Amino acid sequence: MRANAIVFRHPISKIYDTLPPPSSELDEVLAVIFTGPCQPTQEDIKRTPFLVRRNQVSRALTWLKLNHGDYADIVISHENLLEYPDSDTPVCIDYRTSVINKEREAMSVHDTGEEDGVESGPCSFSVQSLTGEEYSKMNLEAIKAAALSHLMNDGKIMFVGHSSTPESMYKNSSLYPSMMPWLFPYGLGAIGQDGLKGKHSISTQKKQFLMYHDK
């Protein structure tokens, strides 16, 4: 696979300077949709990833504030955290009837049509998301029409502005920690950072990055 990417900086501090956000704001950008022959039970809802563990979120934010430079100025709101329920989802749940848990449009010609699942133990959830593939063959006017139809049907949207100039891919040691914080939890260790000069060559560091199992 080959691709080109242009990265723009987002004004994160203008979006959220307090974490976690109020639970009332999550419904504007996030929802849980169940599909299947029956509605989810309370036991289904209690399973991950639908619940927010307050203590774990508080510990994670405290750790980030102490150890990650980009989180140093963030305000941790325990009042907002208490708004998240312990035994219920923090966002709205939508249920849609479906005979099987597969999208027919996504099935290959060799797919037998059997449902995805397990023979023993808890049933796993099928996580689905929208991609741009269905829009790749649409022209600009068709995309605008689809977006307008989404808005006319009270669809949810989130708009975030970005800087007018793209980020440089070269000599920009903060780029990868900003794009992939899960790989750089301290915000350190990226290619070309000042703390590594004279201790670790860039070529050696790149070779080590390419040794990841998911390369």
GUGUZA-491464 format. One record per atom (N, C-alpha, C): residue in three letters; y, z, x. Coordinates in steps of 0.1 Angstrom, whole numbers, padded with zeros to 4 digits, always signed. Layout:
alaYZX/...
//
This chain:
met-0012+0000+0008/met+0000+0000+0000/met+0012+0000+0009/arg+0022-0008+0005/arg+0035-0009+0013/arg+0046-0007+0003/ala+0056+0000+0007/ala+0067+0003-0001/ala+0080+0006+0007/asn+0091+0004+0001/asn+0104+0008+0007/asn+0110+0019-0002/ala+0116+0028+0004/ala+0123+0039-0003/ala+0137+0042+0002/ile+0146+0044-0007/ile+0160+0048-0004/ile+0162+0062-0010/val+0166+0071-0001/val+0168+0085-0005/val+0182+0089-0007/phe+0186+0095-0018/phe+0200+0100-0020/phe+0199+0115-0021/arg+0209+0121-0016/arg+0210+0136-0018/arg+0215+0140-0032/his+0209+0149-0038/his+0212+0155-0051/his+0220+0168-0049/pro+0230+0170-0058/pro+0238+0182-0057/pro+0231+0194-0063/ile+0220+0199-0056/ile+0212+0209-0062/ile+0220+0222-0065/ser+0230+0225-0057/ser+0238+0237-0059/ser+0246+0236-0072/lys+0249+0224-0076/lys+0257+0222-0089/lys+0248+0222-0101/ile+0235+0220-0099/ile+0225+0220-0110/ile+0221+0234-0113/tyr+0216+0241-0102/tyr+0211+0255-0104/tyr+0215+0263-0092/asp+0223+0273-0094/asp+0226+0283-0083/asp+0219+0296-0086/thr+0212+0297-0098/thr+0205+0308-0102/thr+0191+0304-0106/leu+0181+0311-0100/leu+0167+0309-0103/leu+0160+0322-0107/pro+0150+0321-0116/pro+0146+0309-0124/pro+0157+0306-0135/pro+0157+0294-0140/pro+0166+0290-0151/pro+0163+0297-0164/pro+0172+0299-0173/pro+0169+0305-0186/pro+0158+0297-0193/ser+0149+0304-0199/ser+0137+0297-0206/ser+0142+0287-0216/ser+0154+0290-0222/ser+0159+0281-0233/ser+0162+0267-0227/glu+0165+0266-0214/glu+0168+0253-0208/glu+0156+0245-0205/leu+0144+0251-0204/leu+0132+0243-0200/leu+0128+0233-0211/asp+0131+0237-0223/asp+0127+0227-0234/asp+0135+0214-0233/glu+0146+0214-0226/glu+0154+0202-0225/glu+0147+0192-0216/val+0139+0197-0207/val+0134+0188-0196/val+0119+0188-0195/leu+0112+0198-0202/leu+0098+0200-0200/leu+0091+0203-0213/ala+0079+0197-0215/ala+0071+0200-0228/ala+0057+0199-0224/val+0048+0205-0232/val+0034+0205-0230/val+0028+0197-0242/ile+0021+0187-0240/ile+0015+0179-0251/ile+0000+0180-0250/phe-0007+0184-0261/phe-0021+0185-0262/phe-0026+0173-0270/thr-0036+0166-0265/thr-0043+0155-0272/thr-0057+0158-0274/gly-0063+0156-0285/gly-0077+0159-0287/gly-0080+0160-0302/pro-0093+0162-0305/pro-0097+0163-0319/pro-0093+0176-0327/cys-0089+0186-0319/cys-0085+0199-0326/cys-0073+0205-0318/gln-0066+0213-0325/gln-0054+0219-0319/gln-0059+0230-0309/pro-0051+0233-0299/pro-0054+0243-0289/pro-0054+0257-0295/thr-0063+0265-0290/thr-0064+0279-0294/thr-0055+0287-0285/gln-0054+0300-0289/gln-0046+0309-0280/gln-0053+0311-0267/glu-0066+0310-0266/glu-0073+0311-0253/glu-0070+0299-0244/asp-0068+0287-0250/asp-0065+0276-0242/asp-0051+0277-0236/ile-0042+0283-0245/ile-0028+0284-0240/ile-0027+0294-0229/lys-0036+0304-0229/lys-0035+0315-0219/lys-0039+0310-0205/arg-0045+0298-0204/arg-0050+0293-0192/arg-0039+0286-0184/thr-0041+0286-0171/thr-0031+0279-0162/thr-0032+0264-0165/pro-0022+0256-0164/pro-0009+0259-0158/pro+0002+0262-0168/phe-0002+0268-0179/phe+0008+0269-0190/phe+0016+0282-0189/leu+0011+0292-0182/leu+0017+0305-0182/leu+0026+0307-0169/val+0036+0315-0170/val+0045+0318-0159/val+0041+0333-0155/arg+0037+0334-0143/arg+0034+0348-0138/arg+0047+0353-0131/arg+0053+0362-0138/arg+0066+0367-0134/arg+0066+0373-0120/asn+0056+0381-0117/asn+0056+0388-0104/asn+0054+0378-0093/gln+0046+0367-0095/gln+0044+0357-0085/gln+0057+0349-0083/val+0064+0346-0094/val+0076+0338-0093/val+0087+0346-0085/ser+0088+0359-0089/ser+0097+0368-0082/ser+0094+0369-0067/arg+0082+0371-0064/arg+0078+0372-0050/arg+0081+0359-0042/ala+0078+0348-0048/ala+0080+0335-0042/ala+0095+0332-0040/leu+0104+0335-0050/leu+0118+0334-0048/leu+0124+0343-0038/thr+0119+0355-0037/thr+0124+0365-0027/thr+0120+0360-0013/trp+0108+0355-0012/trp+0104+0351+0001/trp+0112+0339+0006/leu+0115+0329-0004/leu+0123+0318+0000/leu+0137+0321+0004/lys+0142+0331-0004/lys+0156+0335-0001/lys+0157+0341+0013/leu+0147+0348+0018/leu+0147+0355+0031/leu+0143+0345+0042/asn+0135+0335+0039/asn+0129+0327+0050/asn+0133+0313+0050/his+0140+0308+0040/his+0143+0294+0039/his+0159+0293+0038/gly+0165+0286+0047/gly+0179+0285+0048/gly+0185+0279+0035/asp+0179+0269+0029/asp+0184+0263+0017/asp+0185+0272+0005/tyr+0177+0283+0005/tyr+0177+0292-0006/tyr+0185+0305-0004/ala+0192+0305+0008/ala+0199+0318+0011/ala+0209+0322+0001/asp+0216+0312-0005/asp+0227+0315-0014/asp+0223+0315-0029/ile+0210+0314-0031/ile+0205+0314-0045/ile+0205+0328-0051/val+0209+0329-0063/val+0209+0342-0070/val+0196+0343-0078/ile+0188+0353-0076/ile+0175+0356-0083/ile+0178+0364-0096/ser+0176+0358-0107/ser+0179+0364-0120/ser+0167+0370-0126/his+0166+0383-0125/his+0154+0390-0131/his+0156+0390-0147/glu+0168+0389-0151/glu+0170+0389-0166/glu+0164+0376-0171/asn+0167+0364-0164/asn+0161+0352-0169/asn+0145+0352-0168/leu+0140+0359-0158/leu+0126+0360-0156/leu+0119+0367-0167/leu+0126+0378-0172/leu+0120+0386-0183/leu+0120+0378-0196/glu+0127+0367-0197/glu+0127+0358-0209/glu+0114+0351-0210/tyr+0106+0349-0199/tyr+0094+0341-0199/tyr+0083+0350-0205/pro+0076+0346-0215/pro+0065+0354-0221/pro+0053+0355-0212/asp+0046+0366-0213/asp+0034+0368-0205/asp+0022+0361-0211/ser+0021+0360-0224/ser+0009+0354-0230/ser+0011+0342-0238/asp+0022+0335-0235/asp+0025+0323-0243/asp+0033+0313-0233/thr+0033+0301-0237/thr+0040+0291-0229/thr+0055+0292-0230/pro+0062+0290-0219/pro+0077+0291-0219/pro+0084+0278-0225/val+0076+0268-0228/val+0082+0256-0234/val+0074+0252-0247/cys+0080+0243-0254/cys+0074+0239-0267/cys+0061+0232-0265/ile+0052+0233-0275/ile+0039+0226-0274/ile+0038+0216-0286/asp+0034+0204-0282/asp+0033+0193-0292/asp+0018+0189-0292/tyr+0012+0188-0304/tyr-0002+0184-0306/tyr-0003+0170-0312/arg-0011+0162-0306/arg-0013+0149-0312/arg-0028+0146-0313/thr-0033+0142-0324/thr-0047+0139-0326/thr-0052+0128-0318/ser-0064+0129-0311/ser-0070+0119-0303/ser-0085+0121-0304/val-0092+0109-0305/val-0107+0110-0306/val-0113+0113-0293/ile-0108+0106-0282/ile-0113+0109-0269/ile-0101+0113-0260/asn-0105+0118-0248/asn-0094+0123-0239/asn-0091+0113-0229/lys-0093+0100-0231/lys-0090+0089-0222/lys-0080+0080-0229/glu-0071+0074-0220/glu-0062+0064-0225/glu-0069+0051-0224/arg-0071+0044-0235/arg-0079+0031-0235/arg-0072+0021-0226/glu-0059+0021-0226/glu-0052+0011-0217/glu-0055+0013-0202/ala-0059+0026-0199/ala-0061+0029-0185/ala-0075+0028-0181/met-0084+0025-0190/met-0099+0024-0187/met-0102+0011-0180/ser-0111+0011-0170/ser-0115-0001-0163/ser-0126-0008-0172/val-0129-0020-0168/val-0140-0027-0175/val-0153-0021-0173/his-0155-0013-0163/his-0168-0007-0160/his-0169+0007-0166/asp-0158+0012-0172/asp-0158+0025-0178/asp-0167+0025-0191/thr-0176+0035-0192/thr-0186+0036-0203/thr-0179+0041-0215/gly-0167+0047-0214/gly-0161+0053-0226/gly-0164+0067-0228/glu-0173+0073-0220/glu-0176+0087-0221/glu-0164+0096-0218/glu-0162+0107-0224/glu-0151+0116-0222/glu-0152+0122-0208/asp-0141+0125-0202/asp-0140+0132-0189/asp-0142+0147-0192/gly-0151+0154-0185/gly-0153+0168-0187/gly-0163+0174-0178/val-0168+0186-0181/val-0178+0193-0173/val-0189+0197-0181/glu-0201+0198-0175/glu-0213+0202-0183/glu-0214+0217-0185/ser-0208+0225-0176/ser-0208+0239-0177/ser-0195+0245-0172/gly-0192+0257-0177/gly-0180+0264-0173/gly-0168+0259-0182/pro-0156+0264-0179/pro-0144+0261-0187/pro-0141+0246-0186/cys-0137+0241-0197/cys-0133+0226-0198/cys-0120+0224-0191/ser-0120+0214-0182/ser-0108+0212-0174/ser-0098+0204-0183/phe-0085+0205-0180/phe-0075+0198-0187/phe-0072+0184-0181/ser-0070+0174-0189/ser-0066+0161-0184/ser-0051+0160-0183/val-0045+0160-0171/val-0031+0159-0170/val-0027+0145-0169/gln-0017+0141-0177/gln-0013+0127-0177/gln+0002+0127-0176/ser+0007+0116-0170/ser+0022+0114-0169/ser+0025+0100-0170/leu+0038+0097-0172/leu+0043+0083-0173/leu+0046+0077-0160/thr+0043+0065-0158/thr+0046+0058-0146/thr+0055+0045-0149/gly+0060+0039-0139/gly+0068+0028-0141/gly+0061+0015-0142/glu+0047+0015-0142/glu+0040+0003-0142/glu+0042-0005-0155/glu+0043+0002-0166/glu+0044-0005-0179/glu+0058-0012-0180/tyr+0068-0007-0171/tyr+0081-0013-0171/tyr+0083-0023-0160/ser+0073-0025-0151/ser+0075-0033-0140/ser+0077-0048-0143/lys+0071-0052-0155/lys+0072-0066-0159/lys+0083-0069-0169/met+0091-0058-0172/met+0102-0059-0181/met+0115-0063-0174/asn+0123-0071-0180/asn+0136-0074-0174/asn+0146-0062-0178/leu+0158-0063-0172/leu+0168-0052-0174/leu+0171-0050-0189/glu+0173-0061-0196/glu+0176-0059-0210/glu+0165-0052-0218/ala+0153-0055-0215/ala+0141-0049-0222/ala+0141-0034-0219/ile+0143-0031-0206/ile+0143-0017-0202/ile+0154-0009-0209/lys+0166-0015-0210/lys+0177-0009-0217/lys+0174-0007-0232/ala+0167-0016-0238/ala+0163-0015-0252/ala+0153-0004-0254/ala+0143-0002-0244/ala+0134+0008-0245/ala+0140+0022-0243/ala+0150+0023-0234/ala+0157+0035-0232/ala+0165+0039-0245/leu+0172+0029-0251/leu+0180+0031-0263/leu+0171+0036-0274/ser+0159+0030-0276/ser+0150+0034-0286/ser+0145+0048-0284/his+0143+0052-0271/his+0139+0066-0268/his+0150+0076-0273/leu+0163+0072-0270/leu+0174+0081-0274/leu+0176+0081-0289/met+0174+0070-0295/met+0176+0070-0310/met+0165+0078-0317/asn+0154+0080-0311/asn+0143+0088-0316/asn+0144+0103-0311/asp+0156+0107-0307/asp+0158+0120-0302/asp+0149+0124-0290/gly+0146+0114-0282/gly+0139+0117-0270/gly+0147+0125-0260/lys+0140+0133-0252/lys+0146+0142-0242/lys+0149+0134-0229/ile+0160+0137-0223/ile+0164+0131-0210/ile+0170+0142-0201/met+0170+0139-0189/met+0177+0147-0179/met+0184+0138-0169/phe+0197+0139-0168/phe+0204+0131-0158/phe+0210+0139-0147/val+0208+0135-0135/val+0213+0142-0123/val+0219+0132-0114/gly+0232+0134-0111/gly+0239+0125-0102/gly+0234+0126-0088/his+0238+0117-0079/his+0235+0118-0065/his+0247+0113-0057/ser+0246+0115-0044/ser+0257+0110-0035/ser+0258+0095-0035/ser+0269+0090-0031/ser+0272+0076-0032/ser+0265+0068-0020/thr+0262+0075-0010/thr+0256+0069+0002/thr+0242+0074+0004/pro+0232+0066+0008/pro+0218+0070+0010/pro+0217+0079+0023/glu+0207+0087+0023/glu+0204+0095+0035/glu+0198+0086+0046/ser+0201+0089+0058/ser+0196+0082+0069/ser+0182+0086+0072/met+0173+0077+0075/met+0159+0080+0079/met+0158+0083+0093/tyr+0168+0082+0101/tyr+0168+0084+0115/tyr+0177+0095+0119/lys+0173+0104+0129/lys+0181+0115+0134/lys+0186+0123+0122/asn+0178+0126+0113/asn+0181+0134+0101/asn+0170+0144+0100/ser+0171+0155+0107/ser+0160+0165+0107/ser+0159+0173+0094/ser+0168+0172+0085/ser+0167+0180+0072/ser+0161+0171+0061/leu+0159+0158+0064/leu+0154+0149+0053/leu+0141+0153+0048/tyr+0130+0154+0056/tyr+0117+0157+0052/tyr+0115+0171+0046/pro+0121+0181+0052/pro+0121+0194+0045/pro+0127+0195+0031/ser+0137+0186+0029/ser+0144+0186+0016/ser+0135+0178+0006/met+0128+0168+0011/met+0120+0159+0002/met+0107+0166-0001/met+0101+0173+0009/met+0087+0178+0007/met+0087+0193+0011/pro+0094+0202+0003/pro+0094+0216+0007/pro+0081+0223+0008/trp+0071+0218+0001/trp+0057+0224+0002/trp+0051+0222+0016/leu+0055+0212+0023/leu+0050+0210+0037/leu+0059+0217+0047/phe+0071+0221+0043/phe+0080+0228+0053/phe+0085+0240+0045/pro+0077+0250+0043/pro+0081+0262+0035/pro+0093+0270+0041/tyr+0094+0269+0054/tyr+0105+0276+0061/tyr+0118+0267+0063/gly+0116+0254+0059/gly+0127+0244+0061/gly+0128+0240+0075/leu+0118+0243+0083/leu+0118+0241+0098/leu+0105+0232+0101/gly+0105+0227+0113/gly+0094+0220+0118/gly+0095+0205+0116/ala+0106+0200+0111/ala+0107+0185+0109/ala+0109+0178+0122/ile+0108+0165+0122/ile+0109+0157+0134/ile+0124+0157+0139/gly+0126+0161+0151/gly+0139+0160+0157/gly+0148+0172+0155/gln+0142+0183+0150/gln+0151+0195+0148/gln+0154+0202+0161/asp+0166+0208+0162/asp+0172+0213+0174/asp+0163+0223+0181/gly+0156+0231+0173/gly+0148+0242+0178/gly+0136+0237+0186/leu+0132+0224+0184/leu+0120+0219+0190/leu+0123+0211+0203/lys+0136+0208+0205/lys+0140+0200+0217/lys+0136+0208+0230/gly+0129+0200+0239/gly+0124+0206+0251/gly+0111+0214+0250/lys+0107+0216+0238/lys+0094+0223+0236/lys+0083+0215+0230/his+0087+0205+0222/his+0077+0197+0215/his+0083+0183+0214/ser+0076+0173+0220/ser+0082+0159+0220/ser+0080+0153+0206/ile+0089+0144+0203/ile+0088+0137+0190/ile+0075+0130+0188/ser+0071+0123+0199/ser+0058+0115+0198/ser+0046+0124+0195/thr+0046+0135+0202/thr+0035+0145+0199/thr+0035+0150+0185/gln+0047+0153+0180/gln+0048+0158+0167/gln+0044+0148+0156/lys+0047+0136+0159/lys+0043+0125+0149/lys+0028+0124+0149/lys+0022+0125+0161/lys+0007+0124+0161/lys+0001+0135+0154/gln+0006+0147+0155/gln+0001+0159+0148/gln+0003+0157+0133/phe+0014+0152+0128/phe+0016+0149+0114/phe+0005+0139+0108/leu+0002+0130+0116/leu-0008+0120+0112/leu-0022+0125+0112/met-0024+0137+0116/met-0038+0143+0116/met-0041+0150+0103/tyr-0031+0151+0094/tyr-0034+0157+0081/tyr-0045+0150+0074/his-0053+0158+0067/his-0065+0153+0060/his-0061+0142+0049/asp-0049+0143+0044/asp-0045+0134+0033/asp-0037+0123+0038/lys-0038+0120+0051/lys-0029+0109+0057/lys-0032+0096+0050/
//
